[in-house]
């Protein structure tokens, strides 16, 4: 019972923070959002091909890595409201430039992740910090 109450309070705080973070992203000049519709294997393959092409362009790759290009699911494939962009894996390092890191996001990080690099605006929930500590993942703040 107490655990449920605490979880509910955490979810409420998290929802408020996510709402605030989403408003910041939308108000941030220079951030471009691209809607992505993935409803089939063909859609997924097309998106991966697009990402590979963007990765070949150093300027586009840098914009994605720095969080100036944000991909959002479009249409009916929309994630739950208030969701945060997924962490971007780079080798044994996962990077996030904005939003809130939750326990669930930590659980979806690839095995072998050793470092979580977070931008100055990124918030980490207490449960996420605990999960990172248990998995031995170091948190690094970027400027």
C-alpha positions as CSV (number, residue, x, y, z in Angstrom):
1,X,0.0,0.0,0.0
2,X,2.7,2.5,1.0
3,X,4.7,1.5,-2.1
4,X,1.7,2.2,-4.3
5,X,1.3,5.7,-2.7
6,X,5.0,6.5,-3.2
7,X,4.9,5.3,-6.8
8,X,1.8,7.4,-7.5
9,X,3.5,10.5,-6.0
10,X,6.6,9.8,-8.1
11,X,4.6,9.4,-11.2
12,X,2.8,12.7,-10.6
13,X,6.1,14.6,-10.1
14,X,7.5,12.9,-13.1
15,X,4.5,13.9,-15.2
16,X,4.9,17.5,-14.1
17,X,8.6,17.4,-15.0
18,X,8.0,15.8,-18.3
19,X,5.4,18.4,-19.2
20,X,7.8,21.2,-18.3
21,X,10.6,19.5,-20.2
22,X,8.4,19.1,-23.3
23,X,7.4,22.8,-23.2
24,X,11.1,23.7,-23.0
25,X,11.9,21.5,-26.1
26,X,9.1,23.1,-28.0
27,X,10.3,26.6,-27.0
28,X,13.9,25.9,-27.7
29,X,15.1,27.7,-30.8
30,X,17.1,25.6,-33.2
31,X,15.4,22.3,-32.2
32,X,13.7,20.6,-35.2
33,X,11.2,17.8,-34.6
34,X,10.7,15.1,-37.2
35,X,7.6,12.9,-37.1
36,X,8.2,9.3,-37.8
37,X,5.5,6.8,-38.6
38,X,6.5,3.1,-37.9
39,X,3.6,0.8,-38.5
40,X,5.4,-2.0,-40.3
41,X,8.8,-3.6,-41.0
42,X,9.0,-1.6,-44.2
43,X,8.5,1.7,-42.3
44,X,11.2,0.7,-39.8
45,X,13.6,-0.2,-42.6
46,X,12.9,3.1,-44.3
47,X,13.6,5.0,-41.1
48,X,16.8,3.1,-40.5
49,X,17.9,3.9,-44.1
50,X,17.2,7.6,-43.5
51,X,19.2,7.5,-40.2
52,X,22.1,5.8,-42.0
53,X,22.1,8.5,-44.6
54,X,21.9,11.3,-42.0
55,X,24.8,9.6,-40.1
56,X,26.9,9.9,-43.2
57,X,26.5,13.7,-43.1
58,X,28.7,15.0,-40.3
59,X,26.6,18.1,-39.7
60,X,23.3,16.2,-39.6
61,X,24.8,13.5,-37.3
62,X,26.1,16.3,-34.9
63,X,22.7,17.9,-34.8
64,X,21.1,14.6,-33.9
65,X,23.7,13.8,-31.2
66,X,23.3,17.3,-29.7
67,X,19.6,17.0,-29.6
68,X,18.9,19.7,-32.1
69,X,16.9,17.1,-34.2
70,X,14.3,15.2,-32.2
71,X,12.4,12.3,-33.7
72,X,8.8,11.8,-32.5
73,X,6.4,9.0,-33.3
74,X,3.5,10.2,-35.5
75,X,-0.1,9.2,-35.9
76,X,-1.5,6.3,-33.9
77,X,1.9,5.1,-32.9
78,X,2.3,8.1,-30.6
79,X,3.9,7.2,-27.2
80,X,2.2,7.9,-24.0
81,X,1.9,11.6,-23.4
82,X,4.8,13.2,-21.6
83,X,7.3,10.7,-22.8
84,X,10.9,11.7,-23.1
85,X,13.1,11.1,-26.1
86,X,14.9,7.7,-25.9
87,X,18.5,7.7,-25.0
88,X,20.9,7.5,-28.0
89,X,23.5,4.7,-27.6
90,X,27.1,5.4,-28.8
91,X,29.3,2.4,-28.1
92,X,29.3,1.8,-24.4
93,X,27.9,5.3,-23.8
94,X,24.3,6.5,-23.9
95,X,23.6,10.2,-24.4
96,X,20.6,12.3,-23.5
97,X,20.4,16.0,-24.1
98,X,17.0,16.8,-22.6
99,X,14.1,15.4,-20.8
100,X,13.8,13.1,-17.7
101,X,15.6,9.8,-17.3
102,X,13.3,7.3,-15.7
103,X,13.8,3.8,-14.3
104,X,12.2,2.3,-17.5
105,X,14.6,4.1,-19.7
106,X,17.5,2.7,-17.7
107,X,16.1,-0.7,-18.1
108,X,16.0,-0.3,-21.9
109,X,19.6,0.7,-22.2
110,X,21.8,-1.8,-24.0
111,X,23.7,-4.4,-22.1
112,X,27.3,-3.2,-21.8
113,X,26.4,0.4,-21.2
114,X,29.0,1.9,-18.9
115,X,28.3,5.7,-19.1
116,X,25.2,7.8,-19.3
117,X,26.0,11.3,-20.6
118,X,23.3,13.8,-19.9
119,X,23.0,17.4,-20.9
120,X,22.5,20.2,-18.3
121,X,18.7,20.2,-18.7
122,X,18.3,16.5,-18.1
123,X,16.6,15.4,-14.9
124,X,17.1,11.9,-13.4
125,X,14.5,10.3,-11.2
126,X,15.6,8.8,-7.9
127,X,14.6,5.4,-9.1
128,X,16.7,5.9,-12.3
129,X,19.7,6.9,-10.2
130,X,19.3,3.8,-8.1
131,X,19.0,1.6,-11.1
132,X,22.0,3.2,-12.8
133,X,24.1,2.6,-9.6
134,X,23.0,-1.0,-9.4
135,X,23.9,-1.6,-13.1
136,X,27.3,0.1,-12.6
137,X,26.6,2.9,-15.1
138,X,28.4,6.1,-14.4
139,X,26.6,9.5,-14.9
140,X,28.4,12.2,-16.7
141,X,27.0,15.8,-17.1
142,X,28.0,17.5,-20.4
143,X,28.2,21.3,-20.7
